[in-house]
Amino acid sequence: MLEARHSTLLLVDFQDKLAPVIDQAEETLVQAERLAKAAKLLNVPIIATEQNPHGLGHIAPILASFPDIAIPKMSFDAAREPDLLRTLPQERPEIMIAGWEAHVCVLQTALGLLREGFKPVVVVDAIGARRADSKAIALQRLAAHGVEIVTTEMVLFEWLGTADHPAFRAVLKLIK
């Protein structure tokens, strides 16, 4: 089971200039925002990456206020960026991944985090790609490598653990 106290939320390359070409971009943004709001309520750190921000701009405005830090990168695998590895809390090995270009940056980052000893968890309804088949193949490949594939609601309810959690009602409002 996922635990909020062991988790970090990683928002991979949710950049405005990518949005027009991402299949179901709006829906993935909505799910990423739910994850980020719940993370804030449950004290889960939030880190964002920005692929080539000089060319692709910065994180989408709907998500911009959530990350504790945004890390610029040129590598498709964000785990190759020393700033990301320094920023990830070692006591929080479960990295919930939401982001764009499922078959490129999300895939390579998840595999890179796995290589670095983290437990990447890809949130399927909070990732997108230009084409649906690229996302599907990326998910198959990730699962074949042992990366967990979950939904936003799975993450939220596992982070809560119980209906007695003090943040239960606030998180439930994010789902309804």
Secondary structure, 3 states (H helix, E strand, C coil): CCCHHHEEEEEECCECCCHHHCCCHHHHHHHHHHHHHHHHHCCCCEEEEEECHHHHCCECCCCCCCCCEEEEECCCCHHHCHHHHHHCCCCCCEEEEEEECHHHHHHHHHHHHHHCCCEEEEEEEEEECCCHHHHHHHHHHHHHCCCEEECHHHHHHHHHCCCCCCCHHHHHHHHC
